[in-house]
Amino acid sequence: MLNHFCKTPLWECNDELVRVAQGAQPADLVIRHANLVSVTTHEILPDTDIAVACGRVAYLGLGEHTAEHCIGPDTLVVDATGLYAAPGLMDSHIHVESAMIGVAEYARAVVPHGTTGIFCDPHEVGNVTGMPGVRAMFEDARRVPLKAMMTPPSCVPAVTGVEDTGAEVTAADIADSMGWDNVVALGEMMNFPGILSCEENAIDEVRATLEADRVVTGHFPSPDRDRALSAYVASGVSSCHESGSFDEVLAKLRLGMWVQLRQGSAWLNLPGYLPQLVASGVDTRHCLLCSDDNHPHTLVDEGHMDRILRTAVELGLDPVTALQMATINCAEYFGLGHDMGSITPGKCADIVLLDDLETFRARKVFIDGELVAEDGRVLFSVAPYNWPEWMTHTMNLGFSPTVETFRIPAPGRADGTARVRAMGIEPGDTLTRDIVVEVPVVGGALQADPAHDVLKVAVFDRHHGAAGTHAFGFVTGFGIHGALAQTVSHDAHNLLVMGDNDEDMALAARTLAECGGGEVAVADGRVLALVELPVCGLMSTERVEVVAEKVGAARRAWEQMGCTMPSPFMTMGVMSLACVPEIRLTNRGYVNCLTFEMEPLLIDS
């Protein structure tokens, strides 16, 4: 695979690297006396020198050997005594939009933490504006040194026939995107039912990717570990980040998959399986680390891949093994191991100098041999991106929500109670339980039951105006008084509203309709917090620190309203994700994500 992410292709500069390595030509950069993390041999190599030219490593001074012969009058020499030199960190699966900022601003947030590469699937923007929006995302990305390797969205919509999105991505679109110079793989194939049923578009997307010699990333949350999983892998899908237990991880590894071990802002999966994986002694060469979704406050307050590495080591993973999962394993899976993933001659000089292998605090970050961050400060600047107008006017409800909008009729039901289907939320996980609860019926309408933590939920198609539809449901697990609404609602990103009373729900919905989308918390007729996201209803035009501050205010509003779960907005945002078990609510109604059939709201007595 041709690599368009390095400063200079190897075939254009290999002669120069040969001369630098032998001392016939001075290096551009020499890092001296580092403790080199050798991810190729699982060693720490003390007092190592690293010589860099043309943005690539030319020479390693190991043992008694030094890079003094590579130093000329204009060579930048960096003393790394006491520091650990590791390959630049890579996130093997990330949706940048979840941080509510564009890729360039994302780079400002993560590069100081040692991240030099991300493999991003912009299927959030894809669901709102299609492939033109995806292209715009990566025009933004070209403005910064962070290597943003793209995996175009495979599932727009995520599952056909159960929801309405703002756009559609076809196999022909995917085939075309495989010719883009920033594409390295197909984005997560969430439509595993389509693969298992040999649905034409899903299968053809995989075929187009394989024909282009790219890998197909996956999403397989099904409990099946036999025929369905084998069939999914046999189709050509070769990785998965949707594992909730060690048994799932092991089953996928045994079938040859690469397993992306996930620790995002809300999906805290590592504690659920990593200790068992470590204890098992299973070979981890096919294990990668990923965040999947990060809220801006996580990036600003806690970090990015350095945060995941800290967690992995705290859970018992050897630090060098952890670094392998965030560097060489990742590069090799995506077919970039010949250029990235290790500090070895010929490879891109993506290098992070770390204080230690416990905190993974980055002192200096180099991308293609250029110093891009130091002591937590980014050293490049980027102006706000000029998003096209068609990406900043995507809120199209076709009406103004009122209190009456949220009345849920209970045909033929007298005042009293009714049994309804509800989504049971598990904090820190993407899964929901399909449960039955009893709710009050007043004046022929179903009511929330806040005393028993049963809230109303509504999903409105925000893409098709007056022609759009909406549906109602119920949810347990949030424990709030008031209402919350957001247009960050995976994957169609329709308007999602949840609350214990119709008045607050109507105010929340109107607030987002008026500001172009985002997230809002309302209680007792008052807006407690608002995060405006005018770009596709998903991203802000402000700095990540400002967005993080607003999200922090929203988080405090959630707590004020009674919620204690981590990243509740993110957990709320997947209540309409129609490809993850067990039950979800879209604008068309309840979707059984095991059978992929629609389910009624009311349960017959």
C-alpha positions as CSV (number, residue, x, y, z in Angstrom):
1,M,0.0,0.0,0.0
2,L,1.3,3.5,-0.9
3,N,1.7,5.6,2.2
4,H,0.7,9.3,1.7
5,F,1.2,10.1,5.4
6,C,4.9,10.4,5.6
7,K,7.0,13.5,4.8
8,T,9.1,11.7,2.2
9,P,8.5,8.3,0.5
10,L,11.3,5.9,1.3
11,W,12.0,5.4,-2.4
12,E,12.8,9.1,-2.8
13,C,15.2,9.3,0.1
14,N,16.8,5.9,0.8
15,D,20.1,6.9,-0.7
16,E,20.2,9.9,1.7
17,L,19.4,7.6,4.7
18,V,22.2,5.3,3.6
19,R,24.7,8.2,3.6
20,V,23.5,9.5,7.0
21,A,23.7,6.1,8.6
22,Q,27.3,5.8,7.6
23,G,28.3,9.3,8.6
24,A,28.8,10.6,5.0
25,Q,26.0,13.1,5.4
26,P,24.8,14.8,8.6
27,A,21.4,14.0,10.1
28,D,18.6,16.6,10.5
29,L,17.9,15.4,14.1
30,V,19.8,13.3,16.6
31,I,18.1,12.2,19.8
32,R,20.7,11.0,22.3
33,H,20.9,8.7,25.4
34,A,17.2,7.6,25.3
35,N,15.8,4.4,26.7
36,L,14.5,3.0,23.4
37,V,11.3,1.0,23.6
38,S,11.9,-1.7,21.0
39,V,8.5,-2.9,20.1
40,T,10.0,-5.3,17.5
41,T,11.9,-7.3,20.2
42,H,9.9,-6.3,23.4
43,E,13.0,-4.8,25.0
44,I,14.1,-1.6,26.6
45,L,17.4,-0.6,25.0
46,P,19.3,1.9,27.3
47,D,21.4,4.8,26.1
48,T,20.3,4.7,22.5
49,D,20.9,7.3,19.9
50,I,18.4,8.0,17.1
51,A,19.5,9.8,13.9
52,V,16.8,11.2,11.6
53,A,16.9,12.6,8.1
54,C,14.1,13.3,5.6
55,G,11.6,12.7,8.3
56,R,12.7,9.1,8.7
57,V,15.0,7.1,11.1
58,A,18.4,6.6,9.4
59,Y,20.4,5.1,12.2
60,L,20.2,3.6,15.7
61,G,23.2,3.8,18.0
62,L,22.8,0.8,20.2
63,G,25.0,-0.5,23.0
64,E,28.5,1.0,22.8
65,H,27.6,2.6,19.4
66,T,26.6,6.2,19.2
67,A,25.2,8.6,16.5
68,E,28.1,11.1,16.9
69,H,29.1,10.4,13.4
70,C,25.7,11.6,12.2
71,I,26.0,15.0,13.8
72,G,26.9,18.0,11.7
73,P,26.9,21.8,12.3
74,D,23.2,22.2,11.6
75,T,22.0,19.0,13.2
76,L,19.4,19.5,16.0
77,V,20.6,17.4,19.0
78,V,18.1,16.5,21.7
79,D,19.4,15.1,25.0
80,A,16.8,12.4,26.1
81,T,18.8,11.2,29.1
82,G,16.3,9.5,31.5
83,L,13.5,9.5,29.0
84,Y,11.9,6.7,27.1
85,A,11.7,6.9,23.3
86,A,8.6,5.1,22.0
87,P,7.0,5.1,18.6
88,G,4.2,7.7,18.2
89,L,1.0,6.4,19.6
90,M,-1.9,5.4,17.3
91,D,-5.6,5.1,18.0
92,S,-6.8,2.1,15.9
93,H,-10.5,3.2,15.9
94,I,-11.9,6.6,16.6
95,H,-14.9,8.7,15.6
96,V,-13.5,12.2,15.9
97,E,-16.9,13.8,15.8
98,S,-17.6,12.3,19.3
99,A,-15.2,14.9,20.7
100,M,-17.5,17.6,19.1
101,I,-14.7,19.1,17.1
102,G,-13.1,18.7,13.7
103,V,-9.9,16.8,13.0
104,A,-7.5,19.8,13.0
105,E,-8.8,20.8,16.5
106,Y,-8.7,17.2,17.6
107,A,-5.0,17.2,16.7
108,R,-4.4,20.2,19.0
109,A,-5.9,18.1,21.8
110,V,-4.2,14.7,21.3
111,V,-0.7,15.4,19.8
112,P,0.7,16.8,23.1
113,H,-0.3,13.4,24.7
114,G,1.9,11.5,22.3
115,T,-0.7,10.6,19.6
116,T,0.8,10.8,16.1
117,G,-1.7,8.8,14.2
118,I,-5.5,8.1,14.2
119,F,-7.5,5.7,12.2
120,C,-10.8,7.5,12.0
121,D,-14.2,6.5,10.8
122,P,-16.3,9.7,10.1
123,H,-19.6,7.8,9.9
124,E,-21.3,10.4,12.1
125,V,-20.8,13.2,9.5
126,G,-21.5,10.6,6.8
127,N,-24.9,9.9,8.2
128,V,-25.8,13.6,8.1
129,T,-24.2,14.8,4.9
130,G,-22.8,11.7,3.1
131,M,-19.4,11.4,1.4
132,P,-19.1,15.2,0.6
133,G,-19.1,15.8,4.4
134,V,-16.5,13.1,4.8
135,R,-14.3,14.8,2.2
136,A,-14.7,18.1,4.1
137,M,-13.6,16.4,7.3
138,F,-10.3,15.4,5.7
139,E,-9.6,18.7,4.0
140,D,-9.6,20.0,7.5
141,A,-7.3,17.2,8.6
142,R,-4.7,18.1,6.0
143,R,-3.9,21.3,7.8
144,V,-2.1,19.7,10.8
145,P,0.8,17.2,11.3
146,L,-1.4,14.5,13.0
147,K,-1.6,11.6,10.6
148,A,-5.4,11.1,10.1
149,M,-5.8,7.8,8.3
150,M,-9.3,7.5,7.0
151,T,-11.6,4.5,7.1
152,P,-14.7,5.7,5.1
153,P,-18.1,4.9,6.7
154,S,-19.5,1.6,5.5
155,C,-22.9,1.7,7.2
156,V,-25.0,4.8,6.3
157,P,-27.5,3.9,7.5
158,A,-26.2,1.5,10.1
159,V,-28.9,-1.1,9.4
160,T,-31.2,-0.7,6.5
161,G,-35.0,-0.3,6.8
162,V,-35.1,0.7,10.5
163,E,-34.3,4.4,10.6
164,D,-34.0,7.5,8.4
165,T,-30.6,9.2,8.0
166,G,-29.6,12.4,6.2
167,A,-27.6,10.5,3.5
168,E,-26.7,7.1,2.1
169,V,-23.4,5.5,1.3
170,T,-23.3,2.9,-1.4
171,A,-20.8,0.3,-2.5
172,A,-20.1,2.5,-5.5
173,D,-19.2,5.3,-3.1
174,I,-16.8,3.0,-1.2
175,A,-15.2,1.8,-4.4
176,D,-14.6,5.5,-5.3
177,S,-13.2,6.3,-1.9
178,M,-10.6,3.5,-2.1
179,G,-8.8,5.8,-4.6
180,W,-8.5,8.7,-2.1
181,D,-5.0,9.2,-0.9
182,N,-6.0,9.3,2.8
183,V,-8.0,6.0,2.8
184,V,-6.4,2.9,4.4
185,A,-9.4,0.7,5.3
186,L,-13.2,0.4,5.3
187,G,-14.9,1.8,8.4
188,E,-16.5,-0.5,10.9
189,M,-18.9,-2.9,9.2
190,M,-21.7,-2.4,11.7
191,N,-24.3,-4.1,9.4
192,F,-23.3,-7.6,10.4
193,P,-26.9,-8.8,9.7
194,G,-26.4,-7.6,6.2
195,I,-23.1,-9.5,5.9
196,L,-24.7,-12.7,7.3
197,S,-27.6,-12.4,4.9
198,C,-25.3,-11.5,1.9
199,E,-27.1,-8.2,1.5
200,E,-25.8,-6.9,-1.8
201,N,-24.6,-3.4,-0.8
202,A,-22.8,-4.6,2.4
203,I,-21.1,-7.5,0.6
204,D,-20.1,-5.3,-2.3
205,E,-18.6,-2.7,0.0
206,V,-16.4,-5.4,1.5
207,R,-15.5,-6.6,-2.0
208,A,-14.5,-3.1,-3.2
209,T,-12.3,-2.7,-0.2
210,L,-10.6,-6.1,-0.5
211,E,-10.1,-5.5,-4.3
212,A,-8.3,-2.3,-3.4
213,D,-6.0,-4.3,-1.0
214,R,-7.3,-2.5,2.1
215,V,-8.5,-4.1,5.3
216,V,-12.2,-4.2,6.5
217,T,-12.7,-3.1,10.1
218,G,-15.6,-4.6,12.0
219,H,-18.3,-4.3,14.6
220,F,-19.7,-7.6,15.8
221,P,-21.5,-7.4,19.2
222,S,-23.5,-10.5,18.6
223,P,-23.3,-13.2,21.3
224,D,-22.8,-15.9,18.6
225,R,-19.3,-17.3,18.6
226,D,-19.9,-20.1,16.2
227,R,-21.4,-20.0,12.7
228,A,-22.3,-16.3,12.6
229,L,-18.9,-15.2,13.8
230,S,-17.1,-17.5,11.4
231,A,-19.2,-16.3,8.5
232,Y,-18.5,-12.7,9.4
233,V,-14.8,-13.2,9.4
234,A,-14.9,-15.3,6.3
235,S,-16.5,-12.4,4.5
236,G,-13.3,-10.5,4.8
237,V,-13.9,-8.4,8.0
238,S,-10.7,-8.7,10.0
239,S,-11.1,-6.6,13.2
240,C,-13.6,-5.8,15.9
241,H,-13.8,-3.3,18.8
242,E,-17.2,-4.5,20.1
243,S,-16.2,-7.1,22.7
244,G,-17.6,-7.1,26.2
245,S,-15.9,-10.1,27.8
246,F,-12.7,-12.2,27.7
247,D,-14.6,-15.0,26.0
248,E,-15.6,-12.8,23.2
249,V,-12.0,-11.5,22.8
250,L,-10.6,-15.0,22.8
251,A,-13.2,-16.3,20.3
252,K,-12.3,-13.5,17.8
253,L,-8.6,-14.0,18.3
254,R,-8.9,-17.7,17.7
255,L,-10.6,-17.0,14.4
256,G,-7.8,-14.8,13.2
257,M,-9.4,-11.4,13.9
258,W,-7.5,-8.4,15.2
259,V,-9.3,-7.3,18.4
260,Q,-9.4,-3.6,19.3
261,L,-9.4,-3.3,23.1
262,R,-11.6,-0.3,23.9
263,Q,-11.4,2.3,26.6
264,G,-13.2,5.5,25.6
265,S,-15.1,8.1,27.7
266,A,-18.2,6.0,28.2
267,W,-17.3,2.5,26.9
268,L,-15.0,1.3,29.7
269,N,-14.3,-2.2,28.4
270,L,-10.7,-2.8,29.5
271,P,-11.5,-3.8,33.1
272,G,-14.0,-6.3,31.9
273,Y,-11.5,-8.5,30.0
274,L,-7.9,-7.2,30.1
275,P,-6.9,-8.9,33.5
276,Q,-8.2,-12.2,32.2
277,L,-6.4,-11.7,28.9
278,V,-3.1,-11.0,30.7
279,A,-3.6,-14.0,33.0
280,S,-4.4,-16.3,30.1
281,G,-1.0,-15.9,28.4
282,V,-2.6,-15.7,25.0
283,D,-0.4,-14.1,22.4
284,T,-1.5,-10.4,22.0
285,R,0.1,-9.7,18.6
286,H,-3.4,-9.3,17.2
287,C,-4.6,-7.0,19.9
288,L,-4.8,-3.2,19.4
289,L,-5.9,-0.4,21.7
290,C,-8.6,2.1,20.7
291,S,-10.8,4.7,22.2
292,D,-13.8,4.6,19.8
293,D,-15.4,7.7,21.3
294,N,-14.0,10.5,23.4
295,H,-15.7,13.4,24.9
296,P,-13.8,16.7,24.8
297,H,-13.5,16.9,28.6
298,T,-11.8,13.5,28.5
299,L,-9.2,14.7,26.1
300,V,-8.6,18.0,27.9
301,D,-8.6,16.6,31.5
302,E,-7.3,13.0,31.1
303,G,-5.6,12.6,27.8
304,H,-5.9,10.3,24.8
305,M,-3.9,7.1,24.1
306,D,-1.6,7.9,27.1
307,R,-4.8,7.6,29.3
308,I,-5.6,4.2,27.8
309,L,-2.0,3.0,28.3
310,R,-2.1,4.1,32.0
311,T,-5.3,2.1,32.4
312,A,-4.0,-1.0,30.7
313,V,-0.8,-1.0,32.8
314,E,-2.9,-0.5,36.0
315,L,-4.9,-3.6,35.0
316,G,-1.7,-5.7,34.8
317,L,-0.6,-5.4,31.2
318,D,3.2,-5.2,30.7
319,P,3.9,-1.6,29.5
320,V,5.9,-2.7,26.5
321,T,3.1,-5.0,25.4
322,A,0.7,-2.1,25.9
323,L,2.9,0.1,23.7
324,Q,3.0,-2.6,21.0
325,M,-0.8,-2.5,21.0
326,A,-0.8,1.2,20.3
327,T,2.0,1.2,17.8
328,I,3.4,-1.7,15.8
329,N,0.4,-4.0,16.1
330,C,-1.8,-1.1,14.8
331,A,0.5,-0.2,11.9
332,E,0.9,-3.8,10.8
333,Y,-2.9,-4.5,10.9
334,F,-3.6,-1.5,8.6
335,G,-0.7,-2.5,6.2
336,L,1.5,0.5,7.2
337,G,4.1,-1.5,9.2
338,H,6.7,-0.9,6.5
339,D,6.6,2.9,7.3
340,M,5.2,3.3,10.8
341,G,4.8,1.7,14.2
342,S,8.5,1.2,15.3
343,I,11.6,3.3,15.8
344,T,13.8,1.4,13.3
345,P,15.9,2.5,10.3
346,G,13.8,3.6,7.3
347,K,10.6,4.1,9.3
348,C,8.9,7.5,9.7
349,A,10.4,9.4,12.7
350,D,7.1,9.5,14.7
351,I,8.7,9.5,18.1
352,V,7.4,10.4,21.6
353,L,9.8,10.9,24.5
354,L,8.1,9.8,27.7
355,D,8.9,10.5,31.3
356,D,8.2,6.8,32.2
357,L,6.2,3.8,31.4
358,E,3.6,4.3,34.1
359,T,2.2,7.7,33.5
360,F,3.3,7.8,29.8
361,R,3.6,11.6,30.1
362,A,4.9,13.0,26.8
363,R,7.8,15.4,27.1
364,K,8.4,15.8,23.4
365,V,6.5,14.6,20.4
366,F,8.0,14.3,16.9
367,I,6.1,13.6,13.7
368,D,8.2,12.9,10.7
369,G,11.2,14.2,12.7
370,E,9.6,17.6,13.4
371,L,9.0,18.6,17.0
372,V,5.2,19.2,17.2
373,A,4.5,19.3,21.0
374,E,6.5,19.8,24.1
375,D,5.6,19.4,27.8
376,G,1.9,19.2,27.1
377,R,1.9,22.2,24.7
378,V,1.2,21.9,21.0
379,L,3.7,23.7,18.8
380,F,1.7,24.2,15.7
381,S,-1.2,26.6,15.2
382,V,-4.4,26.1,13.2
383,A,-7.2,28.6,12.4
384,P,-10.8,27.6,12.7
385,Y,-12.0,25.7,9.7
386,N,-14.4,27.4,7.2
387,W,-17.1,24.7,7.1
388,P,-19.4,24.8,4.0
389,E,-22.8,26.2,4.7
390,W,-24.5,23.0,3.8
391,M,-22.8,21.4,6.8
392,T,-23.9,24.2,9.2
393,H,-27.6,24.1,8.4
394,T,-28.7,20.5,9.0
395,M,-31.5,20.9,11.5
396,N,-34.7,20.3,9.5
397,L,-37.5,19.2,11.7
398,G,-40.2,20.9,9.7
399,F,-42.1,22.0,12.9
400,S,-41.7,23.6,16.3
401,P,-42.0,21.1,19.1
402,T,-44.7,21.8,21.7
403,V,-45.9,20.1,24.9
404,E,-48.5,18.3,22.8
405,T,-45.8,16.8,20.6
406,F,-44.7,14.6,23.5
407,R,-48.1,13.1,24.3
408,I,-47.9,9.4,23.8
409,P,-51.4,8.0,23.1
410,A,-52.6,4.8,24.8
411,P,-55.4,3.7,22.5
412,G,-58.2,1.9,24.3
413,R,-56.5,2.2,27.7
414,A,-58.4,3.7,30.6
415,D,-56.6,5.7,33.3
416,G,-54.5,3.5,35.4
417,T,-51.4,1.7,34.2
418,A,-50.0,0.0,31.1
419,R,-47.1,-2.4,30.4
420,V,-44.6,-1.0,27.9
421,R,-41.3,-2.0,26.4
422,A,-38.3,-0.1,27.7
423,M,-34.5,0.1,27.2
424,G,-32.6,-0.8,30.3
425,I,-29.3,1.1,30.4
426,E,-26.1,-0.3,31.8
427,P,-23.6,2.4,32.7
428,G,-20.2,2.1,31.0
429,D,-21.5,-0.2,28.2
430,T,-23.1,0.2,24.8
431,L,-25.5,-2.7,25.4
432,T,-29.1,-2.2,26.5
433,R,-31.6,-4.6,28.0
434,D,-35.0,-5.2,26.5
435,I,-37.3,-5.0,29.6
436,V,-41.0,-4.5,30.3
437,V,-42.1,-1.8,32.8
438,E,-45.4,-0.5,34.1
439,V,-46.2,3.2,33.5
440,P,-49.1,5.4,34.5
441,V,-51.9,6.2,32.0
442,V,-53.5,9.6,32.4
443,G,-56.1,11.1,30.1
444,G,-55.5,8.3,27.6
445,A,-51.8,9.0,27.4
446,L,-48.7,7.1,28.6
447,Q,-46.7,9.0,31.3
448,A,-43.2,8.8,32.6
449,D,-42.7,7.3,36.1
450,P,-39.8,9.2,37.7
451,A,-40.5,7.5,41.1
452,H,-39.3,4.3,39.5
453,D,-36.7,5.8,37.2
454,V,-38.8,5.3,34.0
455,L,-38.4,8.2,31.6
456,K,-40.0,9.0,28.2
457,V,-37.9,8.9,25.1
458,A,-38.6,10.4,21.7
459,V,-36.7,10.3,18.4
460,F,-37.5,12.8,15.6
461,D,-36.2,12.6,12.0
462,R,-34.4,15.9,11.7
463,H,-33.3,15.5,8.1
464,H,-36.4,15.4,6.0
465,G,-38.6,18.2,7.3
466,A,-42.4,17.8,7.4
467,A,-42.1,14.4,5.7
468,G,-40.1,13.0,8.7
469,T,-41.5,10.7,11.3
470,H,-41.0,10.2,15.0
471,A,-41.4,7.5,17.6
472,F,-41.7,7.1,21.4
473,G,-40.3,4.7,24.0
474,F,-39.2,4.5,27.6
475,V,-35.8,4.0,29.3
476,T,-34.5,3.2,32.8
477,G,-31.1,3.8,34.4
478,F,-30.6,7.6,34.1
479,G,-32.4,8.7,37.3
480,I,-32.9,12.3,36.2
481,H,-35.6,15.0,36.8
482,G,-36.1,17.2,33.8
483,A,-35.2,16.6,30.2
484,L,-32.2,16.1,28.0
485,A,-32.0,16.4,24.2
486,Q,-29.2,15.9,21.7
487,T,-28.6,15.6,18.0
488,V,-25.5,13.4,18.8
489,S,-27.6,10.2,18.5
490,H,-25.8,7.4,16.8
491,D,-25.9,6.7,14.0
492,A,-28.6,8.6,12.1
493,H,-28.1,11.6,14.5
494,N,-31.7,12.4,14.6
495,L,-33.2,14.6,17.5
496,L,-33.2,12.5,20.6
497,V,-35.2,13.8,23.6
498,M,-35.5,12.1,27.1
499,G,-37.3,13.3,30.2
500,D,-39.8,12.9,33.0
501,N,-42.2,15.6,31.9
502,D,-43.5,16.9,28.6
503,E,-42.9,20.6,29.3
504,D,-39.2,20.3,29.8
505,M,-38.9,17.9,26.8
506,A,-40.6,20.4,24.6
507,L,-38.2,23.2,25.7
508,A,-35.2,21.0,25.2
509,A,-36.3,20.1,21.7
510,R,-37.0,23.7,20.7
511,T,-33.7,24.9,22.1
512,L,-31.7,22.5,19.8
513,A,-33.9,23.2,16.8
514,E,-33.2,26.9,17.2
515,C,-29.4,26.6,17.6
516,G,-28.7,24.1,14.9
517,G,-28.2,21.1,17.1
518,G,-26.1,20.0,20.0
519,E,-26.8,18.9,23.6
520,V,-29.0,20.5,26.2
521,A,-30.1,19.9,29.8
522,V,-33.4,21.4,31.0
523,A,-35.2,21.3,34.4
524,D,-38.3,23.0,35.6
525,G,-38.6,25.2,32.6
526,R,-35.0,26.4,32.6
527,V,-32.1,25.6,30.4
528,L,-29.3,24.4,32.7
529,A,-26.6,23.8,30.1
530,L,-26.3,24.0,26.4
531,V,-23.5,22.8,24.0
532,E,-24.1,24.3,20.6
533,L,-22.9,22.0,17.7
534,P,-23.8,23.8,14.5
535,V,-21.6,21.7,12.2
536,C,-23.9,18.8,11.2
537,G,-25.4,19.0,14.7
538,L,-22.3,17.2,15.8
539,M,-19.3,19.5,16.0
540,S,-18.5,22.9,17.4
541,T,-16.5,25.7,15.7
542,E,-14.8,26.6,19.0
543,R,-11.6,25.5,20.6
544,V,-11.6,22.1,22.3
545,E,-11.0,23.7,25.7
546,V,-14.1,25.9,25.3
547,V,-16.2,22.9,24.2
548,A,-14.8,20.8,27.1
549,E,-15.9,23.6,29.5
550,K,-19.4,23.6,28.1
551,V,-19.5,19.8,28.2
552,G,-18.3,20.0,31.8
553,A,-21.2,22.4,32.6
554,A,-23.6,19.9,31.0
555,R,-22.1,17.1,33.1
556,R,-22.7,19.1,36.2
557,A,-26.2,19.7,35.1
558,W,-26.7,16.0,34.7
559,E,-25.5,15.5,38.2
560,Q,-27.8,18.3,39.5
561,M,-30.7,16.5,37.7
562,G,-29.8,13.2,39.6
563,C,-27.6,11.2,37.2
564,T,-24.5,9.5,38.4
565,M,-23.3,7.4,35.4
566,P,-20.1,8.3,33.6
567,S,-20.4,10.3,30.3
568,P,-24.2,10.1,30.4
569,F,-24.6,12.2,27.2
570,M,-22.6,9.5,25.3
571,T,-24.6,6.7,26.9
572,M,-27.8,8.5,25.9
573,G,-26.5,9.0,22.4
574,V,-26.4,5.3,21.6
575,M,-30.1,4.6,22.6
576,S,-30.9,4.9,18.9
577,L,-27.9,2.8,17.6
578,A,-29.8,0.1,15.8
579,C,-27.0,-2.4,15.5
580,V,-26.1,-3.1,19.1
581,P,-28.2,-5.5,21.3
582,E,-30.7,-5.7,22.7
583,I,-33.3,-3.0,22.0
584,R,-33.0,0.5,20.5
585,L,-35.4,3.3,19.5
586,T,-35.2,5.1,16.2
587,N,-37.5,7.5,14.5
588,R,-39.4,4.5,13.1
589,G,-39.9,2.8,16.5
590,Y,-38.3,0.1,18.6
591,V,-35.8,-2.2,16.9
592,N,-35.0,-5.6,18.2
593,C,-31.3,-5.7,17.6
594,L,-31.1,-9.5,17.8
595,T,-33.8,-10.3,15.3
596,F,-33.7,-6.9,13.5
597,E,-37.5,-6.7,13.5
598,M,-39.6,-3.8,14.8
599,E,-41.3,-4.2,18.2
600,P,-44.4,-2.6,19.6
601,L,-44.3,-0.1,22.5
602,L,-47.3,-1.4,24.3
603,I,-47.3,-4.9,25.7
604,D,-50.6,-6.7,25.7
605,S,-51.8,-7.6,29.2
